[in-house]
Amino acid sequence: MMIDLTNIGKYTENNRIEAKKALGGLPHSIGETYSAFANTLGGILLLGVEEHTDKSLHPIDLPNPEKLIKEFWDIINNPKKVSVNILSHKDVYVQEVQGKRMVVINVPRAQRFDRPVYLEGNSANTYRRNGEGDYKCTKEEVNAMLRDAAVRTQDMLIIEEMGLDVFCYDSIRRYRVRMRNYRPGHVWDELEDVEFLYKLGAIGRSDDGKLHPTAAGLLMFGYEYEIVKEYPYYFLDYQEQMDAESRWTDRIVSSSGEWSGNIYDFYFRVYNKITQDIKVPFVMEGGNRIDDTPVHKALREALANCLINADYYGRQGVVITKRKDSFTFSNPGGFRIDLDAAKIGGISDPRNASLIKMFSLVEIGERAGSGIPNIYNVWKKQGWVPPIIDESFEPERITLSLFIEKNGDKKMAIECGDKKVSAKTALHKAAIIAYLTEHVEAKNNDISELLGLKPSRVRAILGEMVEEGFIVAEGGNKKRIYKLKS
C-alpha cells in the first residue's frame, strides 16, 4: 500500500493504516498488527505518528528511530516470536516529514503458503484486521488458511470413508454426453464409467488399492446428502429477486431433494436462469444462428469461477442472486492471489484445481487466470458500471456484483438498512467505498469519472453516504473532498 507521507494529515487510521506514537519504545501490540496486516489485505504501520481529535494523523519527532527498527527486526526474524518474516529491508525505513522523523513499515499481504502468520509459536495467536483494529482469528479462520497453504488443492483429497455409490450417475451421463459433443473422438470416450472417473480425477486409489471418490468428484457428481457428510456447510442457493415486495420470486437450492444437489447440475440449472433475459443479436455463421454473446460468456465465467473457487468447508455456502438489473455471485473463501493481480490476469492459483480440469473438458471456465479480466472487459465494452469485487472476512467470502442497465426497466428496490434504495444506487455506493479504500480521498469529479455519471447525480449519492455515516466530507464547494469515515 502506498500513501503520500508528505500530506500525512489527510489520512486517518483504517483497516490498512495503523499509527503509534512509540515514544516509549516499540509498542507491545506491534506483532499483532504485523500478523493482522499480513493475514488480511496488507497495510502500513507508522511509528512516531499521533492521532489528533479530528482523527487526522501528524508526525512527532522520534528520538531514536534506528533503535526501534533494530528492535522490530529482532522480533520479526525470531521464529519463536513470529512464524514467518515476509518483509524485506526496503519495507522498513526512516522517513522525515515536516522536519520530524518517523518509522514506516509496509506490510504486504502474505502469500497463501505463508499464511497464517502467527505469534509465539502458536497458530492460535493468529490475527486479522477489521475496521476497528486487530482481532484474534477463530479456529475456523486459521484452518481455512492452513487448507489454502497446502501444496495439493483441497479437491484432490481422496475420501476413504466413502464408496462409489455416492455418485449420481445421471449427472455423470450428462457430463459424458456434453464432453462427447465438445470433444468428439476423445481417447476416454469408450471407457467404462469407473475408469473414466479415475482418469478424470473424480475417484482415486487409497493405499490399500481400493477406489474412493475424491473431494472434486464428490462435489461435481455426488448426491447432496452424501456431500454434506464431508462438507457440513455445503449449500448452493440461487435466488431471483425480481419483485421488490418478495424475498425471492424463484429459487433453486441444493438441499431440496428434487435433484442431485451437486455443483455440475447446479451450474446448468442456474446458467439457464441467469441468461434467459439476455438479449441475443441476430448473427449468422455458416448458415446457423449464433445464440451466444460476450455477455453470455462473461456470465458463464462468473458462475464457473464462483463454484470452482469456493471453499466448501466454509460457512454460508454459495449464493447466486439475480435481480432485474444486477447479478451477484458470492462464495465462501478468500482470494489466494492479490486482487489487483487477479484483475490483470495471467496468474492462476485455483483453490480446486481438479474442478477446473473437469469443467474445462466440457468447455466451461478458463484455465489461465483470464476469467476476471474478461468479465471486466465485457462490462466496459457494454458501457455498464464496472464490476465490483468485495472480499470480506469473519468469515472469508468473495462477492462479485455485476450491474446491467436496461432501458425502460423500473428501478429495482432493495433493502439497505431501514430504507429501500435502487440496486443501481447500492452498487454505486459499493464502488465508491471500494475506491476510497484504495485512494483514501476523492473529489466529486473523480467519482463522476469512475461511475460514468453526471456530477450532480454523484453529488446526491455522496450526500446520502455522508448522512448514512459511511463517508465524511471536508472542505467546501470546489475544494470538497470525501473520505471513508474512520
HELIX and SHEET records of a PDB file:
HELIX    1   1 LEU A    5  LYS A   10  5                                   6    
HELIX    2   2 ILE A   30  ASN A   39  1                                  10    
HELIX    3   3 PRO A   65  ILE A   76  1                                  12    
HELIX    4   4 HIS A   89  ASP A   91  5                                   3    
HELIX    5   5 ARG A  112  ASP A  114  5                                   3    
HELIX    6   6 LYS A  139  ALA A  149  1                                  11    
HELIX    7   7 GLN A  154  MET A  156  5                                   3    
HELIX    8   8 LEU A  164  VAL A  166  5                                   3    
HELIX    9   9 TYR A  169  TYR A  182  1                                  14    
HELIX   10  10 ASP A  193  LEU A  200  1                                   8    
HELIX   11  11 ALA A  215  PHE A  221  1                                   7    
HELIX   12  12 GLU A  224  GLU A  230  1                                   7    
HELIX   13  13 ILE A  263  ILE A  274  1                                  12    
HELIX   14  14 PRO A  294  ILE A  308  1                                  15    
HELIX   15  15 LEU A  339  ILE A  344  1                                   6    
HELIX   16  16 ALA A  353  SER A  360  1                                   8    
HELIX   17  17 GLY A  371  GLN A  382  1                                  12    
HELIX   18  18 ALA A  423  HIS A  439  1                                  17    
HELIX   19  19 ASN A  444  LEU A  451  1                                   8    
HELIX   20  20 PRO A  455  GLU A  468  1                                  14    
HELIX   21  21 ASN A  477  LYS A  479  5                                   3    
SHEET    1   A 4 ILE A  17  LYS A  20  0                                        
SHEET    2   A 4 GLY A  43  LEU A  47  1                                        
SHEET    3   A 4 LYS A 100  VAL A 107 -1                                        
SHEET    4   A 4 VAL A  92  VAL A  97 -1                                        
SHEET    1   B 2 VAL A  49  GLU A  51  0                                        
SHEET    2   B 2 LEU A  57  PRO A  59 -1                                        
SHEET    1   C 3 TYR A 118  LEU A 119  0                                        
SHEET    2   C 3 ASN A 122  ASN A 130 -1                                        
SHEET    3   C 3 GLY A 133  LYS A 136 -1                                        
SHEET    1   D 2 ILE A 203  ARG A 205  0                                        
SHEET    2   D 2 LEU A 211  PRO A 213 -1                                        
SHEET    1   E 6 ASP A 250  VAL A 253  0                                        
SHEET    2   E 6 LEU A 236  GLN A 241 -1                                        
SHEET    3   E 6 VAL A 318  ARG A 323  1                                        
SHEET    4   E 6 SER A 326  PRO A 332 -1                                        
SHEET    5   E 6 ARG A 397  PHE A 403 -1                                        
SHEET    6   E 6 ILE A 388  SER A 392 -1                                        
SHEET    1   F 2 MET A 284  GLU A 285  0                                        
SHEET    2   F 2 ASN A 288  ARG A 289 -1                                        
SHEET    1   G 2 ALA A 413  CYS A 416  0                                        
SHEET    2   G 2 LYS A 419  SER A 422 -1                                        
SHEET    1   H 3 GLU A 441  ALA A 442  0                                        
SHEET    2   H 3 ILE A 481  LEU A 484 -1                                        
SHEET    3   H 3 ILE A 471  GLU A 474 -1                                        
END                                                                             
